[in-house]
Amino acid sequence: MCFEMGHLPGSRQRTTSIPSILVLCFFSVLTLGYKMGDNVTMYVNKVGPYHNPQETYHFYTLPVCRPDKVHHKSLSLGEVLDGDRMAESLYQIRFGENVEKKTLCQLMLSEKEVDQLREAIEELYYFEFVLDDIPIWGFVGYIEESGFLPHSHKVGLWTHLDFNIEYNGDSVIFANVSVKDVKPVSLEGSAGSALGSVGVGGVSLTVVHTYSVRWFESPLTHARRAERLRDYSFFPKTLEIHWLSIINSLVLVLLLLGFVIIILMRVLKNDFARYNVEEEVGCDDLDQGDNGWKIIHTDVFRFPPHKSLLCAVLGVGAQFLTLSTGIIIMALLGMFNVHHHGAINSAAIVLYALTSCVSGYISCSFYTQISGKHWVWNIILTSTLFSAPLFLTWSIVNSVHWCSGSTQALPATTVLLLLGAWVLVGFPLTVIGGIVGKNRASGFQAPCRTRNIARQIPSQPCAISVELYYIFATVWGREHYALYGILLCVFAILLSVGACISVALTYFLLSGEDYRWWWRSVLSTGSTGLFIFVYSVFYYSNRSSMSGLVQSMEFFGYSLLTALVFSLMLGSVSFWASLAFIRYIYRSLKMD
């Protein structure tokens, strides 16, 4: 799963990955210690607008200092999916050795290149370097707006960078870049004798890039260096909102559980006391003179239309439930590191392929239970229910990235790797799971028999609206999320809320003598996906500064897929909760 970007490998690596898809090469990492004077490779990675997290370009697309022959670093699948394109830089950094204002290179910039830099600076381009798996962020230049009349607009390029590196023993702990005591080179005309004329009719601009390196001893050990990176803030941090959200969610869950357990159970107790008047009353006589959910006992287990699609939704929803739980458990076990932020992407791809057997098994097993005949088409529908929208969305988004030259556009080798994972692993496991599910499926267990002729459904009152609180995870930010314990708690809360709402709405539906609960139980909380997408539109327009075609296509395309994932997952949970509830109440009726 580890492969190389470019033609030549990078220089000495401090991480050795195990090339195995099952072990996951990004989890097992061998750390090598440095000696004084050893070379520490600095990689340049990407640049992009500060407010557009997914619009990134290779650092060497800008007119900057670059080697004659660019050597790329070997990257994991997750790093490539994250838009990383690391390449060796010209910076010469040796472990423990300070450097004062060393010349990196001298560039003669054409007027077009100056305009390119000026445009990047005005769009607040930031850069990302990587030193010993530690990301280093900084701005390409400096922009200043001052005054009203006359208005002053100054654009400057940072040509000197101060690298501050912390170490402990033979390990690098943290690194950042500073321009605190540096004066930017103006890109708005002449800026000294060393610079050529710039602007309309200008010919060139000569700039000299320099850098300094300062080493500082740190008390943190290598095992705790992730704490230092989490405390550092280059991008906006919103961590404090999690605590308020978790409290609000807990209160909501307690209220919902109280509603379902206390109120609903008290109502059911009264229903049972009223319905179970005589044990000798037969099943066919129970609907005489009564109303409510008891009267539809001969229709409530009538199989719904579009059985194959329903079973496919349940199967894929169960797959994503398994995948999400697996990701969170792996995170709690410490398998992900903030210094290897692409690891979660790789884990998601691998687990999606491996858990395909879950979707096939659940879908085909339940399809067989409810008397489905075309199980082959059910397996095909299950395998394409999410992968087809994913491929369509990715094709559009990736084409936009490719046209713009963004690093988010996947290379052909990565596309073939992902396609091979689905063709050789995902689809076959879906088929295998479906065959096993079909062969092991038993009959559908219904407490009451179903009549041949369906009863008429009375007119229904206005629908009951229940507000579902959901935490919109800011996956479009750049923070390295590390509170996986809270994430697990919120995930459990989300599933509990979905199950509670589904049970409550199903009871209201049956009380209105409407036995069409199958699809409605799926849509009751599965419609949360629509709320998530609507909230993502609100977030994009009111809570973020994202803009441009590239970022917009990425954001809305994958927001749609995220909404689909939550709809499938929550719809599956709500259906099984409703089914268990219905079996319980009708099993509790005294019907001989």
N, C-alpha and C positions, 0 to 999 in steps of 0.2 A: 504494500500500500504506500510505501515511501518511494517517490520517484523524483527525477531531477528536472529542473527547469533549465533549459539552455543546453549547450554542448559540452561544456567542461565543468568539472566539479569545483566547489569552492575550496578554500584553503583549510587548514587544520580545524576540525570541528570539536566542540566540547560535548557533543551529544552523539551517541551511537544508537540508532534505532533498530529494533528487531523486526525484520521484514516479514511479518506474518499477519494475515488478515484476522486470525482468531485472537492473537495476543494483543493486536492493535499496536502498531509500531510506535505510536506517540505516547504510550503509557509507560513503557519500560525504557528508562533513560539512564545511561551510564555517564556519570560526571567525572571529568578529569580535572585535576588541580593544575594551577599555573605556577610557574617559577618566576622569580624576579627577572624581568627583561624579556619574558616570552611575548610573542606577538599575540595580540587580542584583535581578532578580525572585526571590523566595523562594516556592517551591511547597510546599504541604502535600500529602502523598500518602496514607499509610495508617497505621492502627494495628492492633495485634493482640497476642495472647499471645506472650510471648518464646519459649516452647518449642514453639509451633505455627507453623512457617514458612508454611504455606499457609492459615492462618485469618487473614485480614486484612479490615479494614473501612475505609471512607472516614474520613479524619480528622475531617470535619465531622459524623460521626454522634455524636461526643461533644459535650457542652455546653462549647464552647470559643469563643474569639474568631473571628468569621467576618464577611466583608463582607456588605452587604445583598444583593448579587447576586453569585453565585459564577460566576467565569469559569474554565473548564477549559482545560488546555493540550492542543494537538494531540499525539496519541500515535501511535507506530508500532504495527503489529500485535503485535510481540513484547512491547512494554510492556503492552499490554492483556492478552495471554495471561499475563503475569507478575503480573497483579493491580494494576498501577499505575492510579491515578485522580488525576492531579495537578491541583490547582486553585490559583489565586492566593491568597496569604495577605495579611494586613494588615501584615506586617513591611515597614518601609521601610528598605532597605539601599542605601547609595550607595557606589560604589567608592572605597576609600581613606579613608573618613570614619568615625571612631570615634563611637560613640553610648553614652552612659552612662544607664542606667536610664530608658528612654523608655517611657511608658505605651502599651500596645497597646490595651487596652479594659478596661472595668469591667463585670462580669457579676453579675446577681442570679440565683443558682441556687435553684431550687425543691428541695424535699426529695427529689423523684424524681430530679432531675438530680444531686444530691449522692450519692444511693445508686448511680446509674449510674457516677459517677466512682470511688466507693469500690470497687465491684465490679471495675471495670477495673484499678484499682491493685492490688487483691488478687490478680488473675490475671496480674500482672506485664506489663501492657500497655506496649509501646514504641511510639514514633511514628517516622515517617520523613518528613523534609523533603528537598527537592531544591533545591540552589543551583548554577546553572551546570552541570547534569548530575552534580553531586556529591551523593551521598546523605548525609544528616545524621540520625543516630539518637540517641535518648534515651528515657528512661523518663517515663511520664506522671506518676508520683508516687513516693512513698517509703513503704515498709512496714517495720516493725520489730517483731520478736517478742523479748521479754526476760522473764527470770524464770520461775519455776515456780509458786511460791506466795508472793505473788499473781502471776498471769500478766498481762503487759502486752502489749497489741496496739495499735500506733499506725499510723495511715494518714494520710499527708500528701500534698498536691497541690503540685507545682512550679508556682509562678505567676511565677517569674522565670527567664529563660534567658539565659545568656552565650554569644554566638556568637563563635567564634574563627576568623578567616578568613586564610588565607595567600595571598599574591599574588606574582607576579613580572612586573615591567613592567606590561603592560596585561591580564594574564590572571589568573584565579583558579586557584590550584593545589590548595587543600584547604580544607575547612571542617568544623568540628565544634561541638558544643554542650556546655556545662559547667554544672553546678549545684554546683560545689565549695564556694563561699562563700555559698550560698543556704540560707535556712531554709524548709522546706516549710510550707504552710498546713495545719493540722490539720483533718481531716474527722471528728473524734471529739468534737464539742462546741464550746463557745465558744473562740475563739482570738484574743481581743483586741477592742478597741472597734470596729474596722472591720468586724467579722464579726457576722452575725446568729446566732441560736441554731440548732443542728443536732441531729438525733436524733429520738427519738420525740416526736411532738407539735411538732417544729420547723417553722418556716415557710419560711425562706430562709437563704441564705448569700451574702454579698457578697464577691467577690474582685476584686482588681485585678491584671491580667496586665501585666508589664513585661518589657523585654528590653534587653540591651546588646550592642554590636558592637565588636569589637576587630580591627584589621588588623595583620598581621605579614608582613614581607618574607621570601620564601623563596628559597633558591638554586636550586631546581629550575625547569627550564623547563616550558613548557606541554606539550611533547612527552613529558616524563617524569613528568607529574603522576599517571599511573596507579600509579607505584611508591609514591607517598605513600599512596594509598588502600589498596593491598595491605598496607602495613605497619601500618595502623591496625586495631585490634581492638575492635569492640563485641560481636560474636558470637563464640562459641568457635571457635578455630582448631585444625585437626587435620592441618596440612600435613606434620608430621614423619613421619607414618605412611606417606606415599607412598614415601619412600626405603627403608624397611624392606621394604615390599611389593614394590618393583621388584627388590630383591636376591633376595628369596625366589622371585619369579616367574622370574627369570633362572636360578636354580639348578634350579628345577623343569623349565624348558624344556630345559636342558642334559641333565638326567637322562632326560627323555622322548626327546629326540633321540638320545641315546646308546643308549637301549633300542631304538628303531625302526631306526636306521641300523646299529648294530653287531650287536646280538643278533639282531634279526629278519632282517637281511640274511645273517648267518651261517647261520641256520636255513634260509632260502630257498636259499642256495648248496648246502647238503646235500640239500635237496629236489630241486633241479634235477639234481644229480649222480645221485641215485637214480632219478628219473623218466625222464630222457633217456638211456635205456640203448641204444636202437637207433633210428636215424633213420627206418628204413623202417617202423616200427610205425604203423599207421593210427590215425586219430582215434577210430574206433569200438572199437578194441582196447585202448585205454589203460587201461580200467577193469578189466582182467582181473588178479586177484590183488593189486591195490594197494588202499590206503585213504588217507584224508586228502583234501586239497583237490583233488588231481589227478582223483580218481574222479568228481567232480561237474562236470567241465568241460562236459558236455552239458546241464547244468541251471542253471549259475551265471548265465547271461545270460537266463534265462527271465523275462519281464516280470512285474512284481508286480501284485497287486490294487490297486484304487483308484488307477489311474494318474493320473487328472486331479487328485486331491488331492495326490499326491506332487509332480507338476509345479508345482502352484500354490505349494506350500511352498518348492520350489527357486527359483521365480521371485521370490516376495516376499522370501525370504531374501537373494537376490542384490541386490534393490532396497535393502534395509536395509544390506547390506554396502557398496554404492556410496554410499548416503547418509551413513553413518558416516565413511567414508573422506573424502568431500567436506567434511564439517563439520570434521574434524581438519585437513585441508590448508588450508582457509580460515582456520582459527584460527592455524596456523603462519605464514600469510602476513600476519598482523596485521589481519585484517578485523573482528575482534571487539575491543571495548574494554570495560574494566570499568565505564566510565561509561555504557555503553549495553548493560546486561545483558540487555535484551530482544532483542538482535540475533540471538542463537543460536536463540531460539524462532522468529523470523521466517524465518531461514535454513532451519531444519528443515522448516517448512511449505512453503516454496517448493521445496526440493529433493525433498521427498516427492512433490509434484505432478509435477515435471519428470522424476524417475527412475521414474515409473510405466511408462514405455516399456521399462525394463530388465526389470521383472517380467513384462510381457506377452510380450516377446521370448523370454526364457529359458524361461518356462513353456510357451508354445505351440510353440516350436521343439523342445524335448525331448519334449513330448507327441506331436508328429507323428513323431519318430524312433522312439518305442516303440509305433507303430501305433495311436495314439489317433484316434478317429473324430469325437467330438463337441467340436471345437475351439472352437465358440462358447460352450458351457457352461464350457469350461476357462477362457476369458477372463473370463467373469462370476465364476467362482469365484475366480480370481486377484485380481480387482479388489475383491472383498468379503472376502477371507480375513482381512485386518487391519482394513479400514475399518469393517466391520460390528461387530466387538467394540469398536473404538474409539468408535463412535457410541453403542453401548449403554452402555458404561462412562461416557462423558462425560455422557450424558443423566441418569444417576442422580446422579453427582457434582455436576453443574451444578445439578440441582434442589435438592440439599441446600444448596449455596452460595446459591442464589436465596432459599430459605426463610429462611436465616439472615441475609440481607443482606450477605453477604461480597462483597468486590471481585473474588474469583476467579470469580464468576458472570459469564459472557460476555454482553455486550450483544447485542441482536437484530441490529444491523448487523454485528458481528463474526461471529456465527453464519452470517448470509447470505453474508458474504465467504468464509468457510471452505468453506461448502457449494458456492458458485459456483466456487471453486478446484478442488474435486474433480470437479464435474459438467462444467465447461468445459475443464479442463486434465488432471486426473489420469485420469479414466475414458477420455476420448478417446485419450490417449497410450498407455494400456494396450491399447486396441483396435488402435491403429496398430502398436504393438510386436508384438502377437500376430499380426497379419496378415503383417507382415514376417518374423517368426520362422517362421511356417507355410510361407511361400513359399520361404524360403531353407534350410529344414531338409533334410538329407540322410539317408540310411539309417543305422540304428544300427550302429556299427562294433564287431563282436564277433569276437574271435580264433577262437572255436569255434562250430560250429553247434549249435542246440538241438534236442533230441529232441522228438517230439510227445507222448510219455508221460513224465510226471515220475517220477523215481525216488523210492523211499521214503526218508524221512529217519529215521536212527537216533535212538534216545533220546539226549538231550544231558545232559552233566554239569552240575553246579551252575555258575551264571553267575559270571564273573570280575568282580570289583569293582575299579574304578580310581578313585581319588579325584582330583577335578579342583579345583585351587585357583583361585578366582576372587575378584578384588578387588571388594568391594561398594562402588560409588561412592556417596558420600553426596550424592545429588542433592537430598536434602530439607533440606540445610543452606543457609546464606546466604552462604557464602564464594564469592568470584569466582575460579573456577579459572583459572589462567593458565599452568600447566605443561603446555602442549600437546605439547611434545616428549616428555615422559614418558608422556603419554596415548597418543601414537602408538606408543611402544615397548610399552606394556602391551597395546594393541589388537593389535599384531602378535604378541605373546606369546600372547594369548588364542586367536587364530586358529591359531597353530602348535600349541598344546597340543591344541586340538580336532581338528585334522587328524591328529596323532600318535596320539591315543587311538582315533580312529575306525579308522585303518589297523590298529592292533594288535588291536582287538576284532574287526574283520572277518577278519583272519587266523585268530584263534582260532575264529571261527564256521565258516569254511570248513574248517579242520582237523578239525572235528567232523562234516564231511560235510553241513552245513546250508547250502543255497544261497539261503536267504531273507534275503539281506543288504540288500536295497534299503531297506526301511523301518527295519531295525535300525541301519543306518549313519546314518540321519537322527536316530533317537532316541538313539543312543549319546552324542553330545554335545549334541543338542537338548534332552535332559532336564536340561541345566544350568539351563534356565529354572526348573524346579521347585526346584532348589537355591537359586536366587536369591530366589524367593518365600519359601521357608522361612527363609532368612537374613534377609529383610526383616521377617518376623514376629518373629524373635529380636531384630533391631535395634530394632524399635518398642518391644518390651516390656522390653528390658534395656539398650539403649544410648542411648535417647532419653527425653525427658520429655514427649513429645507425648501429647495426650489430647483427649477430646471427639469428638462425632459428626462435625463438619465436617472436622477434621483426619484422623480415622480413615478416613472414606470417601474422602477425597482420596488418602491414603497407600496404602491397600490396593487401591483401584481402579486407580491408575496403576502400582502395583507389579506387578499382574497383567499389565497391558499391557507393561510393561518386560520381564517374564519371557517373555511371548509373542514379543516382538521378538528377544530373545537366542536363544530356541529356534529361531525361523525362520532367523535369520542363521547360527548355529553348525550347525544341521542341514544347511543348504545347503552350507556349507564341508566338513563331514565327509562328506557324500555324494559330492561331486566328488573328494575325496581318496581315498575308498574305491574309486570307479569307476576312477580313474587307477591305483591299486595293483592292482586285479584285472585290468585290461587288461594291465598290465605282466607279471604273473606268468604269465598264460595265453598271452600272446604269446611268452614266453620258452620255453614248452614246445615240444619238437620234434614237431609234429603235421602230417602231410602229408595 
